[in-house]
Each structure stands twice: as structure tokens, then as C-alpha cells.
Amino acid sequence: MKILAINPGSTSTKISVYENDKQLFVENITLDDKMLEKYPTIISQKELRKNQILNFVSEKGVSLSEIKAVVGRGGLVRHLTSGVYEINEQYIYDATIGLNGQHASNLGGILAFEIADEIGNGTKAFTVDPVVVDEMMPMAKLSGVPEITRLGSGHPLNHKAIARKYAKDRLKKYEDLNLIIAHIGGGITVAAHEKGKIIDQNAALDGDGPFSPERAGRVNPGALIRMCFSGKYSEKEVYEKIVGKGGVYAYLGTKDMRDVVAMMQKGDGKAKLIFEAMCYNISKDIAGCAVALKGKIDGIILTGGVSHGKMFCDQIQGLVSFLPGEFAVYAGEDEMESLSIGAYDAMTGDRTIKVYGAENFVGEK
């Protein structure tokens, strides 16, 4: 059984082909700024990305008729329970209009659905643990403004995969552990996992949480409001200051933490301050998750691309060393494997296939 997995990012599309549960090929197709300038919205990039995916599959000598399932990263649709979902027309509509915002992940399910439809022969289209998985406890959702509910949006796919891998490595079950996991990449999601559920987290895709390589994180709301109504910036410009051009990029002009480390090693004091401030802010969110877990912590885990940096991980470990629980690093992302294995398990009956519908929408039953 061959499975095609698709993970759209803001400037790339990651693609892999699996046979059963084994990866055959993986490719990260980059899209440069000049190429993307031709497309004013995420959704308008659909045909470009689809053609790139189909060309990749063809170049690898894989016939589309061999593919029995296509799985895409889930986007900003309705808030859902965790699981494997078969893509349907309602999902496509919500992802296309950007029901909860526009993000590259919105294309994941759309591309999976369209490619599966073109293949035909009963090929299934799935998504697994979309970015809007919502398992947060009720008290964590209150913001202080009744019109604004705190809802997590970030990296549940990688969070869940790493949590299960951590548990398996220790001959335990994810559902028996209390974990604090920080996914640290272009965006940062810090979450408290209690016995298999994410009971609190920041809304990473909206720029909430610690500042990251490209996101501002939490900012003074009064100052932000004044900026919005100053007349100096458009809505798009303000949003980009929060998501896309904020954080480390706004201070140092790079989104690559390896560049920041190189600047520090050359004696750049500003780079050192930004590096330490980012670690400090992440550590504060980790400590905050300890409250959600009432101090009962089995493990604190760093994951995501930035976690490849030993200096970075050591800095955070030092800051959170007063907390109970083992400190562990699972650098990188397991998203392609998580997507593919989720689809494989669904096709073989090892995981329940959920319906994208009201029975699985959080708060809309």
C-alpha cells in the first residue's frame, strides 16, 4: 500500500511517499519569495503546489494508480478532537475560506482531497491531528474578554507523535504520563499534556506565546492597539509584525537561529541578548504549564528544528531545572511519519476514521 503525504509550509512543500509504514522517498520543495509574489493568497498557490507534487511523484517512478491514500497536514478549520479524519466537502469549504485564519496548512487537506479524487479507484484522503486540535480544559479558555476565547493552534501533530515516541522509549503509554512539550521552530507551541490530552497551550499560529524566530509572541495589548490605530500601518503590516516578520527576525534580520549563534560567537551582544530572551520566554511558558499539571510532571521535552542547537537546549534546561521530571530533547519533526502512519493505521483498521462533522467539533455539538 503506497501513501502520499503532503505538508505545506509558508515557503516550502514537504512530500513523502510511504509503502505501508516504511518511507520510500521524501522531498522538501522550496518556494522562493519571487515565485510567491505572483500569488496573493495561500489558496491561490494550490495549482502550483499540486503540479510540483505530481511532478515529484512521477520523477520517482511512482504511478498514481499505486497510491491508495493521500494525507495532508490539517489546517485552520473548525476546532476538533484529536484523531484521523477523512477529508470531505465541508472540510474543503472551511479550509478554503480560512474559517479560523489563512495558513499554509490549509492547503494540506485540499491538495490531498484533489489528488485522491484525480487518482480515483477509491483512493482515500485524510488528515491527522490538524493544527486546531482542541483538548484544552475549560478554565484555560477564558481570556478575560468574553468575545475572545483562548483556543490552541499550533503543532499538535508533532506534539502527539513525540509524546508517543517518548513514552514508547520508556516502555510506557502516552495516556499514563504528564508531559510538558515545547515545539520550537519558526513558530513555538508549548503545551501541557495530561494523560494523553493537551489541556493547555498557546495559540502559536496567531503569534501567541513566546517570541520565536518569526513571531512576536505576546505583546502589550495597549501598545498593539495604539499601533493598529496610529494610521501608520495597514492591517496586513501589523499582522506581519506579529506573525511572519516578528520575533528574532524583527530584531536581527534572520529567522535562522544558527545565524544568531554565529553572530554571538563573533561577540555580537545584541544577538546574545535576543537569544537569551527567547530561551527565557520559552522557559516561562514551560513553567506555566507546570501549574496546569499541578506540579506532577514526568517529562519536559524540547522538539522542533531549533532544538537541534545544543547551546539553545542547554540554556532552557538550566532555566527550568527547578521543575520535577526528566528533561529530554527530540530534535526535528516527525510530522511526515505521523501523517503517513496515521493514514496507514486508518486504512488497515488500527485507528478509527473520524468524520469531519458536528459530532467531532469542539463546542459545537
N, C-alpha and C positions, 0 to 999 in steps of 0.2 A: 504494500500500500504506500503510494507516494503522497506526500503532503507538502504543499507550498505555503510558507509562512511569510507574512509581509508586515514590516514595522516602519511606518513613515515617520521621519523626524523633520525638524524645521528645514534642514539643508541637506537631507540625505534620505534614501530609502534602503533599509536593510532587508535583504531577501535571503531565504534559505529553503532548500529542498531536503526533506527527510524521507527515508524509506522506513516505514514503521517507526521505531523510536531512535533510529540512527541518522545522524546528519550526513548528507552526501555532499552538499555544496552550501556555501554562504558567501554573500557579496554585499558590500556597502556602497551603493551608488550615490555619489555626491552631486549636489546641485549648486552651482556657484551663484553668486549674487546677480551677475549679469543675466543668467538664464532665468532666475526667479523674477527679475524685474518685469518680464513680459506677462506675468500672471498676478493680477491684483489681489486675488483671494486664494486661500488654501484649496478650495473646491475646484477652482479653475485649473489647478495643476493635475487634475485627475488623469486626463488622457496622456499627458507627458509621462507621468509616473507609470501608468499601465503599460505603455509601449516599452518603457525601459525594463519592466519586469518580464514581459513576454519575450523580449529580445534576449534577456539573460537566460531564461529557461531554455530557449531554442539553442543558444550558443553552447549550453551544457549538454545538448543532445537528449534532453528530456522531452518526450512527446506529451502534449497536453492531455491526451487521452489516458495517460498513465496516472494522472493526478486525481485522487479520489476525494480530497478535501483541501480547501483553501482557507487559511486562518489569518485574520488581520488584527493588529492591536486595536483595542476598543477606545473610542473617543468620548467627547463631551456630550453624551446623550443623557437619558434620564438616570437618576441615581438608582443603583441596582444592588441586589445581593450578590455575593461572590459566586463565581462559577463559570461554566462553559455555556455560551449562548449560540444558538443557530440564528444567523442573520436573516431578518425578514424585512418586509416593505416598511413597516413602522420604524424599525431601526434606521434604515436608509434615509427616511424622511427626516428624522431627528438629527442624524449626523450631518446631513446636507445643509439644513438651516442653521446648524450650530446652536442647538437648543440651549445648551449651557456654556456656549462660547465657541470660538473658532480656534482649532489647534490641529497640527499636522496629523495627530492620531485619529481625527475624524475620518480621514481618508482610508484608514486601515480596513474597516468593515466594508466600506463602499467598494474598494478595489477587490476585496475577497469575494464579495457578492457578484460583482460584474464578471470577474474572471471565471468563477464557478459556473455562472449562467452561460457564458460563452462555451465552456467545455461541455456542458450538458451531461447526459448519461448518469444523472443522479448525483453529480458532484456536489458536495455539501460546502456551505460557507459558515464559518464560525468566528467568534471572538472569545477571548478568555480574560476574565478579571479586568474589565475596562477601567479606564482612569477614574471613573466615577463610582467605583465600588464604595458603598456606604454601610459601615457596621458600627458607626460611632454611637456611643451612649448618649441618651437624651440631654443630660446636663452639659455635655461638651458642645452641643449645637447652638446653645444660646449665646448671642453676640453682644447683647445689651441694646441692640436696635431691633425691635420686633420685625421690621421689614427685611432684615438681613439675617439669614440663618447660616451658621458656620457649617459648611459641608466640605468634607475632604475631597481633594482632587490631586492626584499625583502619580505614584508608581506602585499601585497595589500588585500588579503582575510580577514585578521583580521582588517586591517585599514578600509576597506569599511564597514564591519559588525559593528565595534564600532562607526563609523561615523553615520551610520543609527540609531543605538541604542541611541546615544547621542541626535540626532535630534528628534527621537520619544519621548524620555523622556521629551523633552521641547516643544512638540506639534508643531514641525517644520519639514521641509523637508531638508534632506541632501543637495539637489540641491540648497537650498536657503542660505546655510551657508558657511563661510570661516573658516577653521579649521587648526590647526597645531596638528598633531598626532605623538607621539613617541611610537613605539612598542619596548619595552625593554625586551629582553630575552637573549638567547645565542648569537644572533645577534641583531642589532639595526637598525630600519628603522625610520627615521624622515622625514616627508613629509608635504608639503603644499597642502591642499585641497581647491580648489576654485570652489564653486558652483557645487559640485558633481564630480570634476575631480582632480586627483593628478597631479598638474602642475610642481612640483619639488620634488626630493627626492634623497637620497644617494643610491649607489649600495651595499646594505648590504651583499648580498651573495658573493660578491667579496672582502669583507673586507673594503669597503669604508665607510666613515662616522666616528662617534665617536668610540673610542675603547670600546669593550664590554667584557663580561665575557670570551669569547674565540676568539675574532677577534681583530686584531691590529688597525683597523681603518686607517685613513690617516697617512702616514708616509712620511718623507723627501724622495722625489724620487731619489735624488742624492745618498743618503746613501743606499737606497734599491738597486739601480743599482750596486753600488760598492760591496754590499753583494752578489748579483747574480753572479758577475764575479770574485769573490775572489778565487774561486776554493775550498772553504771550505764546500760548501753546494750543494746538488743536487737541481733540480727544485722542487721536491716534498718537500724537507726540507724547502726551502724558502717559498713555498706556505703555508705550515703548520704553519710557523711563523706568517703569515698574517691571515689565516683562520683555526681555529681549535685549535691551541696552542698559540695564541697571546693574547693580552689584559690582563685582570686580571689574567688569568691562567699563563701567562709568568712571571708575577711579583710575584705572591703569591702561585702558585701551586694548585689553586682551581678555579672551574668555578661556584661555588655556592656562591651568594652574601650573603647568611645567614652566611656562614663561615667567610666571610670578616667582617661582623658586629660583630660576636663573637670575632674575633681577635682584633677589635677596642675596644671592651668593656673590654678586658684584658690589654689594654694600648699599643697595637702594633701601633707605629707611622707610619710605612711603610704602613700598611693596611689602616690607616686613610687617608694617602696621596693618595693612589690609588683610594679609594672610592670617595674622593672629586674631584679628577682629572677626573674620569669617569662622575660624575654629571656635572662638569664644561664643558666637551666636548659635552655632550648631549645638555646642555643649549645653547652652542654656535650655534649648528645646529638648535635648535628651533628658536633662534633669527634670524638666516639666513633666515628661512622660512618666517619671518615677511616681509622681503624685497620682496619676491615673491608675497606676498599678499598685498603689498603696505601699510602695517600697518593696514589694515582693517581685524581684527581678531575677530571672535565671540567666539571661544573657543580654549584652549590649553589642549590637552588630553594626559595622560600617560596610556599606556596599556601594555600587556605582563606580563610574570611571575614575573620579577624583581619588577614590580610595586606593588606587594603585600607588599613590605617593606615600612613602613610609614616614617622611617628616610630618605630613599632614595628619596621618593616623596617630602617630606618637603624640602630637600636640593635643589632640582631642582626648586620647586615652589618659593623659596626665590631668586634664581638666575634670574628667568625670570619674577619676579613680576612687573618689569617696563613696560612690554608689555600689551597692551589692551586685553580684552577678559577674559571670565571665565576660571579658572583653574579647571580641573576635572580629576579624576582617575577612570579608568575602568580596574581594575587589572585582569590578566589572559588572556585567549584567547577564542574566540568564533568560532574557525575555524571548529570544528566538526558540530556545529549547522549551520554555514554558508554554509558548503558543502551540508549538508543534506537538508536544506530548499531551497537552490538553485536548487538542483535536483528535489525536490518535486514540486516547482513552475514551473519548466520546464515541468515536466510530466503532470501537471494539466493545463498547458497553460497560467499560470500567468506571466511567463517570456519567452522571446524569446530564442529558442535554436539556438546558433550561430554555423557556420561551421568553423572548423579549416582549413582555406584556405586563398588564397591571398587577398580576399576582407576584411579580418579582420586582416591581418598582417600589423603592423605599418611600414610605409616607404617602403613597397614592393608592393603597389597597381599598 
